[in-house]
Structures are given as C-alpha cells and as structure tokens.
Amino acid sequence: FLVDKGNHRHFMEKEIHEQPEVISHTLAHYLDFVEGTTRALDLPFEFKNLDRIALSACGTAFLASSIGKYWFERLARLPVDADIASEFRYREMPLSKNSAALFVSQSGETADTLASLRYCRREGIPIGAIVNVRGSTIAREADVTLPTLAGPEIGVASTKAFTCQLSVLASLAVRAGVERGTISPEQERVLVRHLAEAPRYASQVLKLESQIEAVAHELARYRHVLYLGRDTNYPLAMEGALKLKEISYIHAEGYAAGELKHGPIALIDEKMPVIVIAPHDRIFEKTVSNMQEVAARGGKIILITDKKGAEHATINAMETIVLPDVPEIITPIIYSLPIQMLAYFTAVVMGTDVDQPRNLAKSVTVE
Ligand code: G6P
C-alpha cells in the first residue's frame, strides 16, 4: 500500500508527528488502561524463572535495547545484557538454561540481528522478537512476536519505531516486575497510569517545534557536537548523536556524563557545543557539575530538561529546551522527541537528503 507524506515536507517529520498516536496504539497492546494493569502475554518463558535476558539489536534498536536494560534491571531486578548484534553473534556468550533472548528490530530483516537470533536458537533458549514488520524473517523465526505498532516507517533515520520499541520494553519490564514480585499491584497501577500519559506529553513536546527549529539554526554552524546524559539518558545521548550524524553529517558523539572527565573534556572549546539531556531526577546535581566543567572550559551548552531542572540548573546555557515535568518511567520516550526534532531541523538547515541520507540503508540485510 501507498504511504504519503501528507502535509509534511519529509517522511521523517511526518513520522515524528505520528508518535503520540502510535505510542498509544503500542501501549494499548501491552497495557489495560481501564484496569490499570499490564496484560498477560503468551511467552515461551516465565519471567520469574529467568536469571538473565540477552537483548541484541543494531543501530537505533540497539539504543532502545540499552534503555530497556535499565528498566528490566530496576523494575524487575532482572539482569540484562544489551548487545550490538554484530558483536553478539560472534561473542560466544554463555547462555544458561534460565536465559531468554529478545531481539529488537524495526524491519525484522537485519542480517546481524537475525544471525544472533539463530545463535540463540542453536543454544536452545526461548526467543522473543520486538519487531515492527509483521511476517518479517526475525518475527517468523522467533518463538513469540512482540509487535511495535508504529506503522510503516519510511525515513531511514528511525523515529517512531524507536519510541514504540521503548514503549514495548517499558511495558514488558513492568510486566516482568509484576510476575517476579518486585512490583506490587499498587505500583503496577501507578506505572501503567504513568505510561498511559506518554502520548499526551509527546503531543505537548511537539508544540516546541519552532523553538527547536531556532536551536537547530544555531547547531548547524558547528562541525562537532557532544551529547551527554546519565542513566537512561546515556543511551538517549548516543541516540541523539546517531540521529544528528546520520542526517546532518555533523560529527556527533554521545557519552555518559560521568565519563566526560575521562576523555571528551579534552575536546571542549567554544567550537564544540554540548547537548545535555537532564531531567530533574535523583542524579540531576551530578549532571549540573558536568555542565559546570564544560562551561569552565568555554563550552556552549544546549540543555534539554524539565521545568524543575531549568529552575535548579546553576549554569549559563546557550539554549535551554524546557519540557514538561513527566513521570520518570516515560522520560526516555518523551525526551526522544526533542532529540529527533533537533536532528531533523538541523538537517533541513544543512540541506541534506533527510529521508535518504547518503550511504545509509533503511534495512541492512547483508553483513
Ligand atoms: C539501519 C537503519 C537504522 C536502524 C538499523 C537497525 O542502520 O538505518 O535506522 O536502526 O538499521 O534496523 P532494524 O530494522 O533492525 O531496526
């Protein structure tokens, strides 16, 4: 069937705007909003019998998996190895019989992810696939398909598939916590309610478009950009850097904020802006210290935070993008939007081919 851009200049822009709707569809598949509960899933394993999950994927799907690791470990006390599939397939990771493997893929056709799935098949552990394309090879070869309901994604740079992958992983982690007894029925209701608020907050953040476009005009003047974040915002910092380099061809790196002093601080000067992803959470003050280190070296800061963070950040940022204060579990989903929009508008300013960036393919079916 035919997918068109509607009133949008690019598929990427359209797909960014579809997020409130597709996140809502995806969450509804895993959560019962009326009952305030996670849905029971027909899985080839029981969460309460697992001692480890191996999560593998490529590109943006790997970064979603890396965020999923924080959720499974924190909410369900279930250890997770999040691996780049091209590494996992050759790494010969020992897998106990109490392990399960999950593979995350928009297309369901990525060669390295598929090879990793086949490794786990040979090892005889149960396999789940979080995929966007039903009937794809990865979906067919898994024991269970956990769909993302993002609809067709045309832009090479993944946007809505990413936030739908996050929606599935968060819902699954809550379900795992319920089944493992680390989340009480009361906590389950609160978490489900928080997840249910994601589409509404996502719509609010889309309204920041004109401010983010203005920041992009600024960003487009630079050749190198550093993204920093802690906790789930660390993989999100890497995702921000990935999006920017993919479509604007500006060199960008994403780092754990605590690693700043172990290397990237050597690069900081007025020519390398630093994008800091920092909601006002329990480690916010640590990130503020990192921003002070950047500022002391003449580095320019673009801070993406919430209302509380904007009040408490004792630094002079070049730009501050203020998001609503959102529940902790949905921060990675909501903070994905300004990251995507910033990359999108920067690429538009640079005049690159946003939907089909040079040298990249939507689906990488060769090794
Ligand atoms: C390519 C695409 C990325 C995607 C990655 C993994 O590199 O350009 O957007 O994240 O493959 O693809 P998958 O379909 O497995 O999610």
Residues whose N, C-alpha, C, O or C-beta is under 5 A from the ligand:
A	BS01	G6P	C58 G59 T60 A61 V104 S105 Q106 S107 G108 T110 V156 A157 S158 A361 K362 V364
